[in-house]
Amino acid sequence: MRTRPLGRTDVQVTELAYGAAGIGNLFRPVADEEAAAAIDAAWDAGIRTFDTAPHYGLGLSERRLGAALRGRPRESYTISTKVGRLLVPADGDGDDLADGFAVPATHRRVWDFSADGVRRSLEASLGRLGLDRVDIVLLHDPDDHAAQALDEAYPALERLRGEGVVGAIGVGMNQCPVPTRFLRDTDIDVVLLAGRYTLLEQEGLDALLPEAEARGRSVQIGGVFNSGLLIDPKPGATYDYAPAPDPVLDRALRLKAVTERHGVPLRGAALAFPFAHPAVASVLTGARSAEEVRDAVDLLGRPLPAALWDDLRAEGLLHPNTPVPSSKKPSSKKPS
């Protein structure tokens, strides 16, 4: 499992990273034991980069991740969390499924991209994680708060980085225009881009990825399966956390037909695809079980035929200039 630096920082990330939204009970409950087993499997496979957020299960993801990593050498792994949503105790009953998580609605989320909000959010995250520091802090989904995120939250993160409290800072979003603006107007180290540079769609190639490459910044790719559509495309499959529109489903089915013609599972091609771009430092896989982790690691280790990418281009499913993976098998060397 190779490691790469984030931008010009000393922070190293493994090429495959563990996305912990699933163990925050995304859409359905996950038992504590199942969550711990997933993180153990990731560790055993050589994954040393873990991404979480307060948003994921109203803090459940952070608590579970911190508990599972406790006792492991702190210098041996990289952990990222996010700021922008403060968790405030709530008096109401019910669950959090309206926001996508099968957890009791013990708290409510309050948007806050102020400097004070950044520090309060990070302090609360450290408490849930049981850590005295994190390596990466990302501004989380500032779509409707871009001005405050740029004017207040970003300078606060820059100060934290300057003080050595965090090693790398950036923004995590599922759109391209705002992160591209951050790349141009700030000194962030990384963009976590979810769902916009995948085998299904390559919007990130228009401006964001070239901008990151030109400026020596890094991109982490999340949502490589487009909310599950590229795992098993069929009527009712989800895309951007909603049922896939017919044209999108049709494109996914065409992708599946080509990959299977070459004996490659669609999810395998989807996982491998982003690595070819030079700005991409790592790809997050959002596993909620040990089996899903092992499947991702196994898929990443399989060489893919060059003819697969040629056929995808020939059928108009990839832009002619889209970089594609080589047919060489990735390194399987594990970090210590």
Contacts in CASP RR format, 6 or more apart in sequence:
PFRMAT RR
TARGET T0000
AUTHOR 0000-0000-0000
METHOD contacts of the structure
MODEL  1
MRTRPLGRTDVQVTELAYGAAGIGNLFRPVADEEAAAAIDAAWDAGIRTF
DTAPHYGLGLSERRLGAALRGRPRESYTISTKVGRLLVPADGDGDDLADG
FAVPATHRRVWDFSADGVRRSLEASLGRLGLDRVDIVLLHDPDDHAAQAL
DEAYPALERLRGEGVVGAIGVGMNQCPVPTRFLRDTDIDVVLLAGRYTLL
EQEGLDALLPEAEARGRSVQIGGVFNSGLLIDPKPGATYDYAPAPDPVLD
RALRLKAVTERHGVPLRGAALAFPFAHPAVASVLTGARSAEEVRDAVDLL
GRPLPAALWDDLRAEGLLHPNTPVPSSKKPSSKKPS
1 14 0 8 1.000
1 15 0 8 1.000
1 16 0 8 1.000
1 45 0 8 1.000
1 46 0 8 1.000
1 47 0 8 1.000
1 48 0 8 1.000
1 331 0 8 1.000
1 332 0 8 1.000
1 333 0 8 1.000
1 334 0 8 1.000
1 335 0 8 1.000
2 14 0 8 1.000
2 15 0 8 1.000
2 330 0 8 1.000
2 331 0 8 1.000
2 333 0 8 1.000
3 12 0 8 1.000
3 13 0 8 1.000
3 14 0 8 1.000
3 15 0 8 1.000
3 48 0 8 1.000
3 335 0 8 1.000
4 12 0 8 1.000
4 13 0 8 1.000
4 15 0 8 1.000
4 218 0 8 1.000
4 281 0 8 1.000
4 282 0 8 1.000
5 11 0 8 1.000
5 12 0 8 1.000
5 13 0 8 1.000
5 218 0 8 1.000
5 281 0 8 1.000
6 12 0 8 1.000
6 13 0 8 1.000
6 136 0 8 1.000
6 168 0 8 1.000
6 189 0 8 1.000
6 190 0 8 1.000
6 218 0 8 1.000
6 281 0 8 1.000
7 168 0 8 1.000
7 189 0 8 1.000
7 190 0 8 1.000
7 216 0 8 1.000
7 217 0 8 1.000
7 218 0 8 1.000
7 281 0 8 1.000
8 189 0 8 1.000
8 216 0 8 1.000
9 167 0 8 1.000
9 168 0 8 1.000
9 189 0 8 1.000
10 167 0 8 1.000
11 78 0 8 1.000
11 135 0 8 1.000
11 136 0 8 1.000
11 167 0 8 1.000
11 168 0 8 1.000
11 189 0 8 1.000
12 78 0 8 1.000
13 49 0 8 1.000
13 78 0 8 1.000
13 218 0 8 1.000
13 220 0 8 1.000
13 281 0 8 1.000
13 282 0 8 1.000
14 46 0 8 1.000
14 47 0 8 1.000
14 48 0 8 1.000
14 49 0 8 1.000
14 78 0 8 1.000
14 282 0 8 1.000
14 335 0 8 1.000
15 275 0 8 1.000
15 281 0 8 1.000
15 282 0 8 1.000
15 283 0 8 1.000
15 300 0 8 1.000
15 330 0 8 1.000
16 45 0 8 1.000
16 47 0 8 1.000
16 49 0 8 1.000
16 282 0 8 1.000
16 283 0 8 1.000
16 285 0 8 1.000
16 296 0 8 1.000
16 297 0 8 1.000
16 300 0 8 1.000
17 47 0 8 1.000
17 49 0 8 1.000
17 50 0 8 1.000
17 51 0 8 1.000
17 220 0 8 1.000
17 282 0 8 1.000
17 283 0 8 1.000
17 284 0 8 1.000
17 285 0 8 1.000
18 38 0 8 1.000
18 39 0 8 1.000
18 42 0 8 1.000
18 47 0 8 1.000
18 49 0 8 1.000
18 50 0 8 1.000
18 51 0 8 1.000
18 284 0 8 1.000
18 285 0 8 1.000
18 286 0 8 1.000
18 287 0 8 1.000
18 293 0 8 1.000
19 50 0 8 1.000
19 51 0 8 1.000
19 52 0 8 1.000
19 222 0 8 1.000
19 284 0 8 1.000
19 285 0 8 1.000
19 286 0 8 1.000
19 287 0 8 1.000
20 39 0 8 1.000
20 50 0 8 1.000
20 51 0 8 1.000
20 52 0 8 1.000
20 56 0 8 1.000
20 61 0 8 1.000
20 62 0 8 1.000
20 64 0 8 1.000
20 65 0 8 1.000
20 286 0 8 1.000
21 52 0 8 1.000
21 53 0 8 1.000
21 56 0 8 1.000
21 61 0 8 1.000
21 286 0 8 1.000
22 30 0 8 1.000
22 56 0 8 1.000
22 61 0 8 1.000
22 286 0 8 1.000
22 287 0 8 1.000
22 288 0 8 1.000
23 30 0 8 1.000
23 35 0 8 1.000
23 38 0 8 1.000
23 39 0 8 1.000
23 56 0 8 1.000
23 60 0 8 1.000
23 61 0 8 1.000
23 64 0 8 1.000
23 65 0 8 1.000
23 288 0 8 1.000
24 30 0 8 1.000
24 35 0 8 1.000
24 56 0 8 1.000
24 57 0 8 1.000
24 59 0 8 1.000
24 60 0 8 1.000
24 61 0 8 1.000
24 64 0 8 1.000
24 101 0 8 1.000
24 103 0 8 1.000
25 57 0 8 1.000
25 60 0 8 1.000
25 101 0 8 1.000
25 102 0 8 1.000
25 103 0 8 1.000
26 56 0 8 1.000
26 57 0 8 1.000
26 100 0 8 1.000
26 101 0 8 1.000
26 102 0 8 1.000
26 288 0 8 1.000
27 97 0 8 1.000
27 100 0 8 1.000
27 101 0 8 1.000
27 102 0 8 1.000
28 102 0 8 1.000
29 102 0 8 1.000
30 288 0 8 1.000
30 289 0 8 1.000
32 64 0 8 1.000
34 288 0 8 1.000
34 289 0 8 1.000
34 290 0 8 1.000
35 64 0 8 1.000
35 68 0 8 1.000
35 288 0 8 1.000
36 64 0 8 1.000
36 67 0 8 1.000
36 68 0 8 1.000
37 289 0 8 1.000
37 290 0 8 1.000
38 287 0 8 1.000
38 288 0 8 1.000
38 289 0 8 1.000
38 290 0 8 1.000
38 292 0 8 1.000
38 293 0 8 1.000
39 50 0 8 1.000
39 64 0 8 1.000
39 65 0 8 1.000
39 68 0 8 1.000
39 69 0 8 1.000
40 68 0 8 1.000
40 290 0 8 1.000
41 287 0 8 1.000
41 290 0 8 1.000
41 293 0 8 1.000
41 294 0 8 1.000
42 50 0 8 1.000
42 287 0 8 1.000
42 293 0 8 1.000
43 72 0 8 1.000
45 293 0 8 1.000
45 294 0 8 1.000
45 297 0 8 1.000
45 334 0 8 1.000
46 334 0 8 1.000
46 335 0 8 1.000
47 293 0 8 1.000
47 297 0 8 1.000
48 76 0 8 1.000
48 77 0 8 1.000
48 78 0 8 1.000
48 335 0 8 1.000
49 77 0 8 1.000
49 78 0 8 1.000
49 79 0 8 1.000
49 80 0 8 1.000
49 282 0 8 1.000
50 65 0 8 1.000
50 69 0 8 1.000
50 77 0 8 1.000
50 78 0 8 1.000
50 79 0 8 1.000
50 80 0 8 1.000
51 79 0 8 1.000
51 80 0 8 1.000
51 81 0 8 1.000
51 136 0 8 1.000
51 192 0 8 1.000
51 220 0 8 1.000
51 284 0 8 1.000
52 61 0 8 1.000
52 62 0 8 1.000
52 65 0 8 1.000
52 79 0 8 1.000
52 80 0 8 1.000
52 81 0 8 1.000
52 82 0 8 1.000
52 129 0 8 1.000
53 61 0 8 1.000
53 62 0 8 1.000
53 81 0 8 1.000
53 82 0 8 1.000
53 85 0 8 1.000
53 138 0 8 1.000
53 140 0 8 1.000
54 62 0 8 1.000
54 81 0 8 1.000
54 82 0 8 1.000
54 83 0 8 1.000
54 85 0 8 1.000
54 86 0 8 1.000
54 87 0 8 1.000
54 109 0 8 1.000
54 121 0 8 1.000
54 124 0 8 1.000
54 125 0 8 1.000
54 128 0 8 1.000
55 82 0 8 1.000
55 85 0 8 1.000
55 99 0 8 1.000
55 109 0 8 1.000
55 140 0 8 1.000
55 141 0 8 1.000
56 62 0 8 1.000
56 101 0 8 1.000
57 96 0 8 1.000
57 101 0 8 1.000
57 103 0 8 1.000
58 87 0 8 1.000
58 96 0 8 1.000
58 101 0 8 1.000
58 103 0 8 1.000
58 105 0 8 1.000
58 106 0 8 1.000
58 107 0 8 1.000
58 109 0 8 1.000
59 87 0 8 1.000
59 107 0 8 1.000
59 128 0 8 1.000
60 101 0 8 1.000
60 103 0 8 1.000
62 81 0 8 1.000
62 125 0 8 1.000
62 128 0 8 1.000
62 129 0 8 1.000
63 128 0 8 1.000
63 129 0 8 1.000
65 79 0 8 1.000
65 129 0 8 1.000
66 128 0 8 1.000
66 129 0 8 1.000
66 130 0 8 1.000
66 131 0 8 1.000
69 77 0 8 1.000
69 79 0 8 1.000
70 130 0 8 1.000
74 131 0 8 1.000
76 335 0 8 1.000
76 336 0 8 1.000
78 135 0 8 1.000
78 136 0 8 1.000
79 129 0 8 1.000
79 131 0 8 1.000
79 134 0 8 1.000
79 135 0 8 1.000
79 136 0 8 1.000
80 134 0 8 1.000
80 135 0 8 1.000
80 136 0 8 1.000
80 137 0 8 1.000
80 138 0 8 1.000
80 192 0 8 1.000
81 122 0 8 1.000
81 125 0 8 1.000
81 129 0 8 1.000
81 134 0 8 1.000
81 136 0 8 1.000
81 137 0 8 1.000
81 138 0 8 1.000
82 137 0 8 1.000
82 138 0 8 1.000
82 139 0 8 1.000
82 140 0 8 1.000
82 172 0 8 1.000
83 113 0 8 1.000
83 117 0 8 1.000
83 118 0 8 1.000
83 121 0 8 1.000
83 122 0 8 1.000
83 125 0 8 1.000
83 137 0 8 1.000
83 138 0 8 1.000
83 139 0 8 1.000
83 140 0 8 1.000
83 153 0 8 1.000
83 157 0 8 1.000
84 111 0 8 1.000
84 112 0 8 1.000
84 113 0 8 1.000
84 117 0 8 1.000
84 118 0 8 1.000
84 121 0 8 1.000
84 139 0 8 1.000
84 140 0 8 1.000
84 141 0 8 1.000
84 142 0 8 1.000
84 145 0 8 1.000
84 149 0 8 1.000
84 153 0 8 1.000
85 109 0 8 1.000
85 110 0 8 1.000
85 111 0 8 1.000
85 112 0 8 1.000
85 121 0 8 1.000
85 140 0 8 1.000
86 109 0 8 1.000
86 110 0 8 1.000
86 112 0 8 1.000
86 117 0 8 1.000
86 120 0 8 1.000
86 121 0 8 1.000
86 124 0 8 1.000
87 107 0 8 1.000
87 108 0 8 1.000
87 109 0 8 1.000
87 110 0 8 1.000
87 124 0 8 1.000
88 107 0 8 1.000
88 108 0 8 1.000
88 109 0 8 1.000
88 110 0 8 1.000
89 106 0 8 1.000
89 107 0 8 1.000
90 105 0 8 1.000
90 106 0 8 1.000
90 107 0 8 1.000
90 108 0 8 1.000
92 105 0 8 1.000
93 105 0 8 1.000
94 104 0 8 1.000
94 105 0 8 1.000
95 101 0 8 1.000
95 102 0 8 1.000
95 103 0 8 1.000
95 104 0 8 1.000
95 105 0 8 1.000
96 102 0 8 1.000
96 103 0 8 1.000
96 104 0 8 1.000
96 105 0 8 1.000
99 109 0 8 1.000
100 241 0 8 1.000
111 144 0 8 1.000
111 145 0 8 1.000
112 120 0 8 1.000
112 121 0 8 1.000
113 139 0 8 1.000
113 142 0 8 1.000
113 145 0 8 1.000
113 148 0 8 1.000
113 149 0 8 1.000
113 152 0 8 1.000
113 153 0 8 1.000
114 148 0 8 1.000
114 152 0 8 1.000
114 153 0 8 1.000
115 152 0 8 1.000
115 153 0 8 1.000
115 155 0 8 1.000
115 156 0 8 1.000
117 153 0 8 1.000
117 156 0 8 1.000
118 137 0 8 1.000
118 152 0 8 1.000
118 153 0 8 1.000
118 156 0 8 1.000
118 157 0 8 1.000
118 160 0 8 1.000
119 156 0 8 1.000
119 160 0 8 1.000
122 134 0 8 1.000
122 137 0 8 1.000
122 160 0 8 1.000
122 165 0 8 1.000
122 166 0 8 1.000
125 134 0 8 1.000
126 132 0 8 1.000
126 133 0 8 1.000
126 134 0 8 1.000
133 165 0 8 1.000
133 166 0 8 1.000
134 166 0 8 1.000
135 166 0 8 1.000
135 167 0 8 1.000
135 168 0 8 1.000
136 166 0 8 1.000
136 167 0 8 1.000
136 168 0 8 1.000
136 169 0 8 1.000
136 170 0 8 1.000
136 189 0 8 1.000
136 190 0 8 1.000
137 157 0 8 1.000
137 160 0 8 1.000
137 166 0 8 1.000
137 168 0 8 1.000
137 169 0 8 1.000
137 170 0 8 1.000
138 169 0 8 1.000
138 170 0 8 1.000
138 171 0 8 1.000
138 172 0 8 1.000
138 190 0 8 1.000
138 192 0 8 1.000
139 149 0 8 1.000
139 153 0 8 1.000
139 154 0 8 1.000
139 157 0 8 1.000
139 170 0 8 1.000
139 171 0 8 1.000
139 172 0 8 1.000
139 182 0 8 1.000
140 172 0 8 1.000
141 172 0 8 1.000
141 173 0 8 1.000
141 174 0 8 1.000
142 148 0 8 1.000
142 149 0 8 1.000
142 153 0 8 1.000
142 171 0 8 1.000
142 173 0 8 1.000
142 178 0 8 1.000
143 173 0 8 1.000
143 175 0 8 1.000
143 178 0 8 1.000
146 178 0 8 1.000
146 181 0 8 1.000
149 171 0 8 1.000
150 181 0 8 1.000
150 182 0 8 1.000
150 185 0 8 1.000
150 186 0 8 1.000
154 169 0 8 1.000
154 182 0 8 1.000
154 186 0 8 1.000
154 188 0 8 1.000
157 166 0 8 1.000
157 169 0 8 1.000
157 170 0 8 1.000
158 169 0 8 1.000
158 186 0 8 1.000
158 187 0 8 1.000
160 166 0 8 1.000
160 169 0 8 1.000
161 167 0 8 1.000
161 168 0 8 1.000
161 169 0 8 1.000
167 189 0 8 1.000
168 189 0 8 1.000
168 190 0 8 1.000
169 188 0 8 1.000
169 189 0 8 1.000
169 190 0 8 1.000
170 182 0 8 1.000
170 188 0 8 1.000
170 189 0 8 1.000
170 190 0 8 1.000
170 191 0 8 1.000
170 192 0 8 1.000
171 178 0 8 1.000
171 179 0 8 1.000
171 182 0 8 1.000
171 188 0 8 1.000
171 191 0 8 1.000
171 192 0 8 1.000
172 179 0 8 1.000
172 191 0 8 1.000
172 192 0 8 1.000
172 193 0 8 1.000
172 194 0 8 1.000
173 179 0 8 1.000
173 191 0 8 1.000
173 192 0 8 1.000
173 193 0 8 1.000
173 194 0 8 1.000
174 193 0 8 1.000
174 194 0 8 1.000
174 195 0 8 1.000
174 196 0 8 1.000
174 240 0 8 1.000
175 196 0 8 1.000
176 193 0 8 1.000
176 196 0 8 1.000
176 203 0 8 1.000
176 204 0 8 1.000
176 206 0 8 1.000
176 207 0 8 1.000
176 208 0 8 1.000
179 191 0 8 1.000
179 193 0 8 1.000
179 208 0 8 1.000
180 207 0 8 1.000
180 208 0 8 1.000
180 211 0 8 1.000
182 188 0 8 1.000
182 191 0 8 1.000
183 191 0 8 1.000
183 208 0 8 1.000
183 211 0 8 1.000
183 212 0 8 1.000
183 215 0 8 1.000
183 217 0 8 1.000
184 211 0 8 1.000
188 217 0 8 1.000
189 217 0 8 1.000
189 218 0 8 1.000
190 217 0 8 1.000
190 218 0 8 1.000
190 219 0 8 1.000
190 220 0 8 1.000
190 281 0 8 1.000
191 208 0 8 1.000
191 212 0 8 1.000
191 217 0 8 1.000
191 218 0 8 1.000
191 219 0 8 1.000
191 220 0 8 1.000
192 219 0 8 1.000
192 220 0 8 1.000
192 221 0 8 1.000
192 222 0 8 1.000
192 284 0 8 1.000
193 204 0 8 1.000
193 208 0 8 1.000
193 219 0 8 1.000
193 220 0 8 1.000
193 221 0 8 1.000
193 222 0 8 1.000
194 221 0 8 1.000
194 222 0 8 1.000
194 223 0 8 1.000
195 201 0 8 1.000
195 221 0 8 1.000
195 222 0 8 1.000
195 223 0 8 1.000
195 224 0 8 1.000
195 226 0 8 1.000
195 240 0 8 1.000
196 203 0 8 1.000
196 204 0 8 1.000
196 208 0 8 1.000
197 203 0 8 1.000
197 204 0 8 1.000
197 205 0 8 1.000
197 208 0 8 1.000
197 209 0 8 1.000
197 219 0 8 1.000
197 221 0 8 1.000
197 274 0 8 1.000
197 277 0 8 1.000
197 280 0 8 1.000
198 221 0 8 1.000
198 223 0 8 1.000
198 224 0 8 1.000
198 225 0 8 1.000
198 226 0 8 1.000
198 230 0 8 1.000
198 270 0 8 1.000
198 273 0 8 1.000
198 274 0 8 1.000
199 224 0 8 1.000
199 230 0 8 1.000
199 255 0 8 1.000
199 266 0 8 1.000
199 269 0 8 1.000
199 270 0 8 1.000
199 273 0 8 1.000
199 312 0 8 1.000
199 318 0 8 1.000
200 226 0 8 1.000
200 229 0 8 1.000
200 230 0 8 1.000
200 248 0 8 1.000
200 251 0 8 1.000
200 252 0 8 1.000
200 255 0 8 1.000
200 270 0 8 1.000
201 226 0 8 1.000
202 318 0 8 1.000
202 319 0 8 1.000
202 322 0 8 1.000
205 277 0 8 1.000
205 319 0 8 1.000
205 321 0 8 1.000
205 322 0 8 1.000
208 219 0 8 1.000
209 219 0 8 1.000
209 277 0 8 1.000
209 279 0 8 1.000
209 280 0 8 1.000
210 279 0 8 1.000
211 217 0 8 1.000
212 218 0 8 1.000
212 219 0 8 1.000
212 279 0 8 1.000
213 277 0 8 1.000
213 278 0 8 1.000
213 279 0 8 1.000
216 279 0 8 1.000
217 279 0 8 1.000
218 279 0 8 1.000
218 280 0 8 1.000
218 281 0 8 1.000
219 277 0 8 1.000
219 279 0 8 1.000
219 280 0 8 1.000
219 281 0 8 1.000
220 280 0 8 1.000
220 281 0 8 1.000
220 282 0 8 1.000
220 283 0 8 1.000
220 284 0 8 1.000
221 274 0 8 1.000
221 280 0 8 1.000
221 282 0 8 1.000
221 283 0 8 1.000
221 284 0 8 1.000
222 283 0 8 1.000
222 284 0 8 1.000
223 284 0 8 1.000
223 286 0 8 1.000
224 230 0 8 1.000
224 270 0 8 1.000
224 271 0 8 1.000
224 273 0 8 1.000
224 274 0 8 1.000
224 283 0 8 1.000
224 284 0 8 1.000
224 285 0 8 1.000
225 231 0 8 1.000
225 267 0 8 1.000
225 270 0 8 1.000
225 271 0 8 1.000
226 239 0 8 1.000
226 240 0 8 1.000
226 252 0 8 1.000
227 238 0 8 1.000
227 239 0 8 1.000
227 240 0 8 1.000
227 241 0 8 1.000
227 242 0 8 1.000
228 237 0 8 1.000
228 238 0 8 1.000
228 239 0 8 1.000
229 237 0 8 1.000
229 238 0 8 1.000
229 239 0 8 1.000
229 244 0 8 1.000
229 248 0 8 1.000
229 249 0 8 1.000
229 252 0 8 1.000
230 252 0 8 1.000
230 255 0 8 1.000
230 266 0 8 1.000
230 267 0 8 1.000
230 270 0 8 1.000
231 266 0 8 1.000
231 267 0 8 1.000
231 270 0 8 1.000
233 244 0 8 1.000
233 249 0 8 1.000
233 252 0 8 1.000
233 253 0 8 1.000
233 255 0 8 1.000
233 256 0 8 1.000
233 266 0 8 1.000
234 249 0 8 1.000
235 249 0 8 1.000
236 243 0 8 1.000
236 244 0 8 1.000
236 249 0 8 1.000
237 243 0 8 1.000
237 244 0 8 1.000
237 249 0 8 1.000
237 252 0 8 1.000
238 244 0 8 1.000
239 245 0 8 1.000
239 248 0 8 1.000
239 249 0 8 1.000
239 252 0 8 1.000
244 252 0 8 1.000
251 317 0 8 1.000
252 266 0 8 1.000
254 315 0 8 1.000
254 317 0 8 1.000
255 266 0 8 1.000
255 269 0 8 1.000
255 312 0 8 1.000
255 317 0 8 1.000
256 266 0 8 1.000
258 308 0 8 1.000
258 311 0 8 1.000
258 312 0 8 1.000
258 315 0 8 1.000
258 317 0 8 1.000
259 265 0 8 1.000
259 266 0 8 1.000
259 268 0 8 1.000
259 269 0 8 1.000
259 308 0 8 1.000
260 266 0 8 1.000
261 311 0 8 1.000
262 304 0 8 1.000
262 305 0 8 1.000
262 307 0 8 1.000
262 308 0 8 1.000
262 311 0 8 1.000
264 302 0 8 1.000
264 304 0 8 1.000
264 305 0 8 1.000
264 308 0 8 1.000
265 299 0 8 1.000
267 299 0 8 1.000
268 299 0 8 1.000
268 300 0 8 1.000
268 302 0 8 1.000
268 304 0 8 1.000
269 304 0 8 1.000
269 308 0 8 1.000
271 283 0 8 1.000
271 285 0 8 1.000
271 296 0 8 1.000
271 299 0 8 1.000
271 300 0 8 1.000
272 299 0 8 1.000
272 300 0 8 1.000
272 304 0 8 1.000
272 325 0 8 1.000
273 324 0 8 1.000
273 325 0 8 1.000
274 280 0 8 1.000
274 283 0 8 1.000
275 283 0 8 1.000
275 325 0 8 1.000
275 330 0 8 1.000
276 322 0 8 1.000
276 323 0 8 1.000
276 324 0 8 1.000
276 325 0 8 1.000
276 326 0 8 1.000
277 323 0 8 1.000
278 323 0 8 1.000
285 292 0 8 1.000
285 293 0 8 1.000
285 296 0 8 1.000
286 292 0 8 1.000
287 293 0 8 1.000
287 296 0 8 1.000
300 330 0 8 1.000
301 329 0 8 1.000
301 330 0 8 1.000
301 332 0 8 1.000
302 329 0 8 1.000
303 327 0 8 1.000
303 328 0 8 1.000
303 329 0 8 1.000
304 325 0 8 1.000
304 327 0 8 1.000
305 327 0 8 1.000
306 326 0 8 1.000
306 327 0 8 1.000
309 318 0 8 1.000
309 324 0 8 1.000
309 325 0 8 1.000
312 318 0 8 1.000
313 320 0 8 1.000
313 322 0 8 1.000
318 324 0 8 1.000
END
